[in-house]
Amino acid sequence: MTIERQRRSGNLGLVSAAISMLAWALLTGCSDGSSAGAATSTSGAHAGGGGSTGSGSGEGGAGADHPFDDPGTCSDGERNQREDDVDCGGPCEPCVFWQRVAPSGAVSLFLTRQGTLLGSNEYDWLTRLERLDGAWQRVLADGENATVKPLANGSSGEIYGAGEGLVRSDDDGLTWQVINPEFSPGFLKVIDDALYAGLGNDLYRSTDAGLSWELVAGGFGGGDLVRLEVNADGIWFLMSYKLVMRSLDRGATWFEVAYTEGDTAAGLVELSDGVVLVGRGATPPLSSADRGDSWQHGEAVDVSARVLAANSTDLLFSGGTGVDMSEDGGLTWTERGDGELFGFRSMVMLPDDRLVVLDNNDQVFVSRPTTFWGKHERRGEPLPASCTDGAQGPGEQGADCGGSCPACPTWRRLAEANLTNVQWVAATPDGTLFFDDQERRYRSTDAGASWAPLELDGQPLPFISTVIQMGDGTMLATSGVGLYRSSDRGGSWSVVDATLNVGAIALHPDGRLYSSRQGFSSDGGVSWEPVSDESRDITGVVFTDDGDLYAHGSRSLVRSLDGGRTFEPLDGLPLDNDENYVKLAAAPNGHLFLGSYKGIFRSIDRGVSFTEVTDAAWNVLVDSKGNVFAFGEGISMSRDDGDTWESRLLGVNAAPRAVALADDRIYLNTALGHYLSTTTTAW
């Protein structure tokens, strides 16, 4: 089942299941004793479960009158052995789940619109199977074996593939013609009568059936492009070996939305509830329930997902080392190979909900209708606008779902934005967000729904690395030299002093602005009261609630207990001289947390001594309730002052590159995009 599969209504799904059941029941019988006569009279029918081979040929009953056994209706009153709506009683081992058909000699399978199976060896020849109880035939072209790999079904029944260049068949794969000898794509996809192709890491389009091509987009990362799919909402997903890209404008612009953790992005399906799943080689599939904004993966680490397929009732099948089945949209999996399959090469779902699998021993198996194998339990329904237990659960924002509410989203992916070279992100208490991509500075005043560039007199605002919001709402920005002001949430900016050496800045608890180079200012940086002429290489400043000042450079840490008039060095850190300090944060209880490239360290004695609390991160933030957040290859949270930690991952393998905290919400950038958390105090 491909992603453009039309969503079926519940009634259609029930009708389909009923038809499949009726067809199954008309074939033969079960063999646990209650209907033994029908079952034992069928020679060569037990390729699955019992493991018998076919009569004479040893090909699992290829060509037999009844290719499957009917589980029948049994009478012991108990259901077992994966039966659905019928009871075979006892262990029912002989009940058939897989039927072996003739070997294909292929390494991959392709299903045509007419229901014919094509088996491709990719380099030597092509085989063709019109009926599952028939025999494979070699496909010839001009008296020679056809070197063809079928890649796409056309809208009028034609088939496109790669062979000696771009090839095409108009007779369901019997004969092939070369239509463009200079173009050998890695994949093909037909969308609205246009033909799309991946060649290396470039995407091309043809509007004349492959005779000529134009470049749509190029230079994608993550290796060669391997697949293009369109979901029911018209969103395009493009996969390379390591990345998933998304386009909301029919391929005009693309943005990376998921890593596949170094594995091949091999397949993509969409379930009827809109959940999109991406296969990624030897690891469980990624899934997204929000059109690709965020991604999760199941806990079954031994599940491989080189290919995915789904039936009409949303049972999901994954092929890797064998065949696994999921009834909950990929969250949990059970093995469905029944010990007959030797590894895995390819898999297709037939229109009647039977599954065809090609294993590593060149054996082709077709399953019983997969609608018998389980009943799909849908993921959690959309959250209500408001709940009624009166207590806000973890991860909820603006509504109360009660309890632990595991379905409530913790992270929300923001609007697409330029992510090439993000240098920093910032968030102010009024909810304004900022980021810099080396070329320009951008801001959002609608929680990331849209972004606008920052300008100064019609030109891009100079590079800034810090944004401070004063008590009256005024914003001040600096990169250490130069100070700029905005009175409209960053919509327009004016120069306070373009050459002023500001250094690091922070707000004192009494509302004054502090500069490590200039002292204190009560008028937004127009005038300054010097408090010390001591020269310090300071890159970060933080005040505790009682006014103690702590500052750090790349390899130095100092404190002032008299409002910045005098400083003393703090040397109680167990770090080498070449370790860089990244971030200093103060908790409401006065404890300090220092992030370095060696780990996160905590001080409970006003900076006199530090102890390591985690070595898996280098950046740190603390919210208003003292929850500590550590950022490294992932995101961790501590509710007990750094003693223990729990993961707060985005659900994808994307390390935070820049982070900020304001109003107890975390704003961060990863290689996959910008994210904004719910209120951290509700986690």
N, C-alpha and C positions, 0 to 999 in steps of 0.2 A: 504494500500500500504506500503510495507516494504522498507527498505533502499536499498536492493539489486535489486529493480525494475529497469529494463533496461531503459535507457534514450530514450524517444520517439522523433522522428523527428517531426518538425512542421506539415508535411503532414500527418503523421500517426495520430497526435492529431486531425486534422481536419476531417480525415476519421472516426475516432472513434466517434467524436461529431456528425457527419452527420448520422452515423448508429444509434446512440442512439436516435437522433431526429426522424428518420424514424420509429423506433420501437415504440416510444412514440406516434407518430401521428396515428399509426395503431390501438391503443387500444380503446379509447373512445373520448369524446369531452369536451369542456369547457362549463360553465353554466352561463355566464353573459348575455345571451339572443341571442347571435349570433349563437351559436350552441347548444341551450338548449336541444334539443330533445335527442341527444346522451348522454348528461350528466345526465339528470333526469331519464333516463330509467335504469340506473345502480344502483341497490339497494345495499346499504351498502358500497359504494365506497368512501365516503367522510370522512375518518378518520382524515385527516388534514384539516386545514382551517375552514370548516364548522362544524367539530366535530361530525358528525353523526356516529353512531355505526353500526356494521354489522347486516344484516337481521337475526333475530332469535337468533344467537349464542352470539351476543354482543362482538365478537372478531375482530371487524374492517374489516369484509368481508373476513376472511380467507377462502380460497377455492372458492372465487368468480370467475366468468369467466374472468373478467377484473380487476386485482388488482389495477389499477391506472386509473386516468382520463387523457384524452388528452387535453392540453390547446388549441389545435386547432389553426386555423388562423382566427383572428377577423378583423374587418374592420373599427374601429373608428379612426384609424390613430395614436393612442397613445399607448406607451408601459408603463406598470406599473406592480406593484406587482411581481417584480423579474422575469419577463418573459425574455426569451432570444431568439431572432430571431423570435418570434411570438408575437401577440398582442391579449390579451383577452378582452381589453376594460373595462371601468368602474372599480369598486373596485375588481371585480372578486374574491370575498371571497371563493366561493366553489371550486376554483381550488385546486387540491390535491398536497401536497408536501410529506406527509408521509402516509403510509398505515400500519395499525396495523395488525400483524399476531398473531398466537396463542402464549399464554404465554409459556415461556421456563422453568420456575422454576429454573433458573440458576443465577449465579452472574457474570459469564464471558462467552464470546463467543470466538470460535476458528473456523477458516475457513480452511478446508482441501484443498489439491490440486485438488480434484474432485469437489469442490464447495459445499460440505456438511457443514452445520453449526453444531458444537458441543457446547452444553451448559453445563458448569461445575459448580457444587455446591461445588467443592473443597474437601468436606469431606464426602458427603453422596452418591451421585450418578451422573451419566452422562446422558444427553439427546441428541438426534440426530434428525436433520431436513434435509431431502434430498431436499425438495422443499419448497420454501417460501409460497406457497399456501396450504401446507400440514399440518400435525400435528406432534408435537414432540413425539418421542418414547424413552422410557427408554432403556438404554443399560445394558444388563445383562452379568455377567461373572460367569459361573458355577452355574447358578440359582440364583445368588445374584446380587444386584445392584452393578455396578462397581464404586469403589471409585477412580476416575481418574481425573487428571487435565491435558488436552492436552497442550503440550508446544512447540512442533516443528514438522514441516513436513520434512520428510526425502527426499533424492534425488530420491528415487525409488518409492515414493508413500506411504511409511510407515509413521506412526505417533508415536512419542515418547511422553511420559508423565510421571507424577509423581503420584503414587498411593501407593500400598504396596511396596515401593521401586521404581525402574525404570521399567516402563511398555512400551509395544509396541503393536500397532495394524497394521495388514497387510491387513485389509479389510475395510478401510475407516471408522474406528471407531466402527464397529459392535461388535467385540470381542477384548479382550486385554489379553496379556500374561506378566507375571512378568519375566524380564530378569536379574535383579540384585536387590535382596531384601534388600541389605545393602546400597544402594545408592539412596537417595531421594533429587534430586537437586531442587533449587529454580527457575532455568530457564535452558533451553536447546537451542542450536543453531547448525545447520548443516552447516559446511563450507568445501567445497571441499571433501565431503564424510566422513569427520571427525566430530565427535560429541563433542561439547563443553558444559560444564555445570558449573553453579555457585553453590557453596555449601558454605554457610556462606560468608566470604570475600575472598575465594579462587576460582581460575579458573582451571578447569580440562579438559582433552581431552581424548577421546576414539577413537581408530582406528579399533575396532572390534565390532561396533554397540552397545556399552554400556556394554559389558561383563566385561571389565577391564578399569581402569582409571589411568592416570598419571597427576601429578600436573604441570600446566603450569606456574602459577604465583600466589602469595598469599600475604596475609597481607595488602590488600587494605584498605584504610580508608573510612569513610563516611557510615559505616553500611554494611549490606549484599549486595552482588551483585544481580542486578535485571534484567539485559539485556545486550546482546552483539549483535552489528550490524556491518556490513561491507558496506562501501559506494562504489560508482561506480569506485573510484580510488584505491580500495583495502586497504583503511585505516580502521582500526578497532577501534570502539568506545565501551568502556565497562562502564556500569553505575552501581553505587551503589545508596543507598537511597539519598545521598547528593552530590555525585561527578560524574563527567564525566572524564574518562581516555581515552587516545589515544595511539595507537601503530602504528608505521610506518613500523614494521618488523614482521608482522603476529603474534603478541602476545609475541614476545621474550622479549621486554622491554615496559614498560608503564610509562606514565607521566600524571599527573592531568592537565586538560585543562579548567575545568569550575566547579564552584559551582552551585548547584541547590537551594541555599538559604534555606536549611533546609527542602526542600520538596522532595518527592520521584521522582527520575528520571524514569519516567514511560514509555516513548516511544520515538522513534527516526525515522524520515523520511528524505528523501533527495529529493529535487525538481530537475527538469530536468536541471536547470541552476547551479546545484552543491551546492545550499544552503542547509545546514543541520540544522534541528530543533530538539530540545530535549524537550519533555514534562516534566513538573516538578510539578505535583500535582495541588495545588490550586492557582497557579500563572501563568502568561503568559509564553509561551515557550521561551527558549533561541534559538538564531539562529546564525549560522556562515557561512559567505560567503567565507572563506579562509581556508577550510579544518580543522577547529577547532583551528586555531591560535588565533582568537579573537571572542568574543561572544557579542551579543546584545539582547535586548528584546523590544517588542512593548510597546506602551503607554497604552494599554487597560488593566487597572489594574483589571477589573472585569472578565477577561477571565481566565477560568481554563483549564489546559492542562494535565489531567490525562492520556489521550490517544490521539494520533495524527494519522491522515490519510490524504492522498492526492490522487486526482484522476488523470486521464490521461492528463488533461490540467493544472495541477499544482494548482487547487483549493485546499486549505488546510482546514481541518476540525479538530476542537479541542473539546474534550469531557471532561466536568467537572461537573458543575451544570446543564448543558444542552449541546446543540450543537451550536458551533459558526463557522463561515466560514470566511476565509481570502482570498482575491484576490491578495494580494501583498506580499506573502511570510511570513505572520505573523506580518507585521507592524501594520495593522489595522484589526478589526474584526467586523462582524455583526452577530446577533443572527439568528439561523436557526431552532430552535426547534418548532416554531409555536404554543407554548403553550400546546402542547399535551404531551410532555415528562415530566415525574415526576423525576427530578434528572437524574443521569447518573451512569451506571455501566461499560458498555463495548461497543466497537464500532469496526466494520470491514468494509473495502471497498471491494465491489464485483468487479470481473474483468470487468463487464459492466458499471462501474462507478456509481452503486447504493450503498448507504450507509445503513448499518444495525446497529441499535442502541438498546441496552438493557437498560431500565431505572430502577429506584429504586423500581418500583411497579411490577417488573417481567414482564413488557410488552416489546415486541419486535416490533420495527418499521423498515420498509424498505422505503427508500426515492425514489422519482423519480430520473432518471439519473442526477447526480450532474453537468453534463456538461451544463444543462439548467440554472444553478443558478447564473452564472456570467462568465465573461471573465477575465482570469488571466492577470493582469498588472504586467509585470516582474519588478524586481528591476532594479536600475540603471545599465546600461551596463558598462563593464570594462572601466576604465578611459583611455583616450588617452595618448599616450606617451608625447605629448606636446599640449598645447592649444594656442589660438591665440589672446587673448584679451590684452596681454602684461602686465598683473598684476597677481601676484601670490596670490591665495586665501588662506583662512585659512586651515591649515592641509595639504597643498600640499608640497611635497618634490621632487625636481628635475623636476617638471613639473608645468604648470600653467593651472588650470581648470577653472579659472574665477569665479567671484561672490563669494558667501559664500561657495560653493562647499561642501555641507554636506556629499557627498559620499566619499570624499577624506579621507583616513585613517589618524587618529591622532596618533595611537599607532600601533606598529608592534611587534608581539610576536617573540622572538628570538629562536635560536635552542634549542632543548631539552638539559637540563643540570641537574646535581644533585641538588635538591631543598630541601633536608631534613633539613639542619640546616644552612641556609645562615645567616652569621653574618654581612656582609657589602657588599656594591657594590661601585665601583669607576669608574669614566670616566675621561679621560685626553683630552686636546684640540685637539690632533691628532686623536681622535676617538677610542683609545684603551679602552677596557672595562675590568673590573676586578670583581670577586666576590670570597667570601670565604665561605666554607661550614663546617668549623671546622676541617675537615680532611686535605684539601688541598686548595691552592689558584689557581684560574684559570684566564685566560685572553683570549680575542678575539680581533683580529686585522682586522676582516672582518665584523664589525657591527653586531656581534652576530651570524653569520652563522655557526661558529664552535668555539670550546673552547679547550684550551690546558693547562695542569697544569704548574705552575711556579716552577722552580727548582733552587737550589743553590748547585753546585758541585755534581750533580746527585741525590740530595735529595730534598724533598719538601721544598720550601722556608718557613722559619718560619712565624708564624702568623703576619700579618700586618693589620693595620686599616686605613692607610692614604697613598695615592700615590700622589706625586707632580711631575709635568713635568716642567723642567727648560726651559729657553729660547733657549738653544741649542738642545733641544729634550731629554736630559738626564732625566731619571726617578729616583726618590728617594722614598723609601718606609720605613715605620716605624710603630711600634705599641706603640711608646712612649719610648721604650728601644731598642736600636739597630738601625742601619741605613744601608740600602742596596741600590745599584745603578745598573741601567741597561742602556745600550747605544743602545739597539736594540728593543725598544718598549716592553720590558718585556720578550723577548725570553731567555735571560740568565742574571744572576745576580751575583754581586760580593759584598763582605763585605766592607763597609766603616769603620764601627766600631760596632761590635756585642754587646758591653756592654755600649755604649754611652747612657746616659739619655737624650733623645731628648725632651720628653714631646710632646706638640702640635707644629706643624710646619705649615708655610704658606709662600707664596711669597709676598715680599714687592713690591709695584708698580715699583721700580727701578730695579727689577730682582733678588735681593739678597734673600737668604733663611733665614727665621727667625725661631728660636727655642725658645719656652718659657723657656727652661732650659739652653740653651747655648748662645743665642744672635744671631748675624748675621754671615752668611758665604757667601763669594763670590766665593768659589771654590767647590761647591757641597757638603759641609759638611766635607771636609778634615780638615779645620781649622776654628776657630770661634773667633769672637770679642765680648767678654762679654759686655753687656750694663746695666745689673742690677743683683745684687745678692739677690734680694728679692725672698723669697720662696713663690710660689703660686701653688695652686691646680688647674691647668688649663687643660681643655680637648679640647677646641676649640679656634682658633684664626682667626680673619678676619681683613683685612686692607681695609679702604676706599680708593678711588682714590687719595685723597690728602695726604695719608700716616698716617692718624690716625689709631691707633691700638686698637682693642677691643678684649677681651678674656673672656671666661666664664669657670667656673667649673660646677659641678653638681648643686651647690646652690649659686654660686657667680658670679658677673659680674664686670669687671674692664675695665679701658681704659687708654691709654697712648697717649698724644698729642705731645710727644717729641721723638718719634721713639723707645719706649720701655725702655727709661732710668728711668722714674718714672711712677708710676701707681697710680690711685685713684679709690676707690670703687664707684660703681653706685648702689644706693639703691632706685631708684624711681620706682621700680616694685611693682605693687599691688598683690604680691604673698605671700602665707604662707611660713613659713620657711622650710616646708617639701616638697615643690614643686621642681622638678628637671628640670634643663635647658637642652634642647636637642640639639638645633642648633641655631647659630647666623649667620645672613646674612646681607650684606650691599648692598643697592641699589645704582645705579649710581648718584642719587641726594644726597647721604650722609645719607639718612634715614636708620635706623636699624630695623631689624625684628628678634625677639627672639622667638623661639619655646620652649614651655614648656608643661608639661602634663596637664596644666590648659587651654592652648590655645596659640594663636599667638599674640604677643604684638609688637607695633610699637613705635619707638622714632623718633621725627623730630627735636630734640634739642641736638644731639650728645650724646645721652644716659642719659641725666639728668632726663627725665621722660618718662614713657611708658604708652600707652593706649592699651586696648585689641581691636583687629580687627576681630577675630573669635575665638570661643571656640570649634570648631568642628575639630581641628587638633592639632598636636604637633610637626611637623617637617616642615621646611620652606626652600625654595630656591628662588633666585631672578636672572632673566636672564639679558642680557646686555642692554635691553631696559627698565628695571625696572618692568617687569611683575613679580608678586609675586605668588608663588605656595605654597599651604598649603596641607599637607599630614596627613590624619588621618584614619578614616574608608573609606574615598574616596580621591579624588583629586579635589582641587578647584584652580581656577586661578583668580587673580585680576589684572585688567588693569589700576586701578586708585589708586595705592599706598595702597591697602588694604581696601578702603572704601566700595566697593561692590565686590561680588564673583560670579563666575559661575562654574558649574561642568565641570570637564574634565575627567570623569570616563572612565575606560577601556571598559565598557559595560557589565562587569560581577561583581558579588559580591566578590571582592578580594581586601582586604586592602593592600596598599603598606607596605612592611616590611623594606626595605632599599632603599634609593634614592640617586642619584648623578646628578650633572648638569655639562656639559662641552660643549662648543661651541654651547650654546643655545639649546641643546637637553637633555632631561631628560632620565636617565636610572634608572630603578627601578626593584625591585624583589617583587613578591607576592607569595602566596602559590601555584598559578597556573603557575608560570614561570617568566622569565625575559622579560622585555619590553623596547623598545627604542622608544622615541617619534620623531615626525617630528620636524623641527625647531620651537621652541616655539614663536619666533618673528613673525611667519606667522599665528599664531592662531587668 
